[in-house]
């Protein structure tokens, strides 16, 4: 028996792993291994004490959303200027402002698969965030399934999912670096259902 925890929220932002400061950044449609590890360690902080760099609780996930909405945000970058003259020496901090557009996931729904019934209370008692603390998802439902086949074929779980892989080929995506080994991490990105199905979720 497997257990699916359903999380829902109004908005969610998944930043590209390169974390570049583009003036227009669109959310990714998948969670990287590091994001999943971050969710795990937020819910189970004791895992950080003996961190093995692997997922311990989350078996699989599925993400869907209604659309991507672009919202403008004001950013500030602080520059340090040391201004010197004959009469006095002063140091200045100047905050330069800029406007960026972030593509947020609209009404994201995240399904997390776990195997231990003992972990359900912890998953259901806390919120999570995909990448930013202000975009939070709340647990709303527990669903029991018999095996992975139900997770792959049931229409209620249609959405996007990524799977870790070791090889770099035409079907894999570079999604970051493993901070424990400094090796490149690759995933395979899959869509369950059709784009028309996903738009109605």
KOLVEX-149248 format. One line per field, with one value per residue (C-alpha): x, y, z; residue number from 1. Coordinates in pm, whole numbers, plus 50000, padded with zeros to 5 digits. Example, Ala and Ser with C-alpha at 12.3 -4.5 7.8 and 13.67 -1.06 7.14 Angstrom:
# residues 2
xx <- [51230	51367];
yy <- [49550	49894];
zz <- [50780	50714];
i <- [1	2];
END
This chain:
# residues 201
xx <- [50000	50121	49993	49953	49955	49784	49911	49738	49801	49727	50077	50408	50745	51011	51329	51570	51862	52110	51943	52027	51888	51693	51444	51183	51199	50945	50880	51007	50743	50933	51099	51471	51621	51749	51400	51253	51531	51454	51087	51183	51420	51168	50919	51179	51465	51624	51728	51982	52180	52296	52244	52320	52227	51936	51559	51442	51067	50942	50910	50761	50567	50334	50282	50006	49872	49617	49847	50153	50089	50360	50383	50613	50836	51061	51414	51695	52067	52293	52613	52893	53056	53350	53339	53649	53712	53969	53733	53583	53566	53224	53093	52763	52528	52313	52019	51956	51602	51488	51166	51160	50882	50837	50622	50434	50241	49871	49683	49954	49863	50143	50099	50371	50393	50514	50519	50509	50176	50368	50479	50129	50066	50386	50308	49951	50044	50284	50288	50559	50697	50837	51116	51004	50868	50584	50441	50316	50112	49889	49806	49441	49391	49528	49476	49555	49666	49779	50084	50264	50039	49747	49964	50058	49712	49460	49338	49336	49717	49777	50067	50445	50714	51092	51308	51677	51912	52287	52354	52356	52170	51914	51632	51793	51807	52094	51927	52213	52503	52507	52651	52778	52974	52988	52867	52623	52264	52043	51672	51421	51107	50773	50415	50126	49809	49784	49828	49452	49389	49640	49487	49162	49322];
yy <- [50000	50352	50684	51004	51340	51614	51972	52278	52651	52967	53022	52841	52936	52685	52871	52742	52563	52811	53087	53354	53705	53736	54018	53755	53410	53134	52860	52515	52245	51986	51948	51881	51626	51914	52068	51733	51695	52045	51956	51639	51816	52091	51827	51604	51828	51533	51395	51676	51541	51234	51360	51101	51323	51097	51098	50902	50960	51075	50796	50989	51306	51456	51827	52000	52355	52562	52811	53032	53393	53659	53906	54205	54232	54514	54407	54597	54537	54723	54876	55003	55331	55485	55857	56052	56426	56658	56770	56437	56070	55910	55569	55530	55238	55288	55055	55019	54914	54702	54537	54168	53941	53597	53330	53174	52849	52928	52698	52431	52084	51858	51488	51327	50947	50789	50432	50464	50518	50648	50958	51069	51287	51485	51538	51646	51885	52117	52338	52321	52562	52478	52736	53060	53087	53318	53064	52793	52478	52320	51948	51886	51515	51162	50907	50537	50342	49983	50035	50263	50153	50336	50647	50629	50569	50740	51067	51249	51222	51362	51606	51640	51433	51395	51092	51096	50929	50878	50925	51232	51149	51302	51229	51377	51731	51880	52007	52104	51974	51729	51931	51614	51476	51782	51556	51680	51569	51463	51390	51256	51467	51294	51409	51189	51272	51516	51896	51935	51725	51923	52260	52161	52051];
zz <- [50000	49911	50044	49843	50021	49820	49860	49715	49702	49507	49367	49340	49196	49090	49004	48740	48903	48754	48964	48705	48759	48435	48398	48307	48470	48416	48670	48584	48548	48752	49091	49100	49344	49561	49586	49693	49951	50078	50123	50308	50543	50612	50725	50892	51016	51196	50855	50829	51125	50932	50581	50313	50020	49924	49956	50258	50274	49933	49678	49387	49314	49055	48985	48792	48770	48579	48409	48447	48548	48519	48806	48839	49143	49263	49351	49521	49487	49732	49599	49823	49729	49911	49837	49931	49930	50086	50360	50464	50388	50369	50283	50105	50043	49737	49669	49297	49208	48918	48807	48718	48599	48756	48600	48892	48872	48913	49155	49173	49302	49425	49500	49714	49740	50063	50189	50570	50740	51042	50846	50742	51049	50987	50619	50701	50982	50795	50489	50223	49964	49621	49629	49795	50147	50046	49797	50031	49969	50232	50277	50191	50134	50187	49910	49939	49631	49589	49366	49121	48833	48994	49027	48657	48511	48741	48586	48920	48927	48578	48573	48544	48713	48691	48758	48850	48604	48591	48221	48001	47682	47448	47695	48007	48149	48349	48668	48898	49100	49390	49680	49847	49551	49320	49038	48776	48830	48542	48530	48282	48254	48191	48142	48252	48063	47774	47769	47723	48034	48240	48156	48326	48654];
i <- [1	2	3	4	5	6	7	8	9	10	11	12	13	14	15	16	17	18	19	20	21	22	23	24	25	26	27	28	29	30	31	32	33	34	35	36	37	38	39	40	41	42	43	44	45	46	47	48	49	50	51	52	53	54	55	56	57	58	59	60	61	62	63	64	65	66	67	68	69	70	71	72	73	74	75	76	77	78	79	80	81	82	83	84	85	86	87	88	89	90	91	92	93	94	95	96	97	98	99	100	101	102	103	104	105	106	107	108	109	110	111	112	113	114	115	116	117	118	119	120	121	122	123	124	125	126	127	128	129	130	131	132	133	134	135	136	137	138	139	140	141	142	143	144	145	146	147	148	149	150	151	152	153	154	155	156	157	158	159	160	161	162	163	164	165	166	167	168	169	170	171	172	173	174	175	176	177	178	179	180	181	182	183	184	185	186	187	188	189	190	191	192	193	194	195	196	197	198	199	200	201];
END
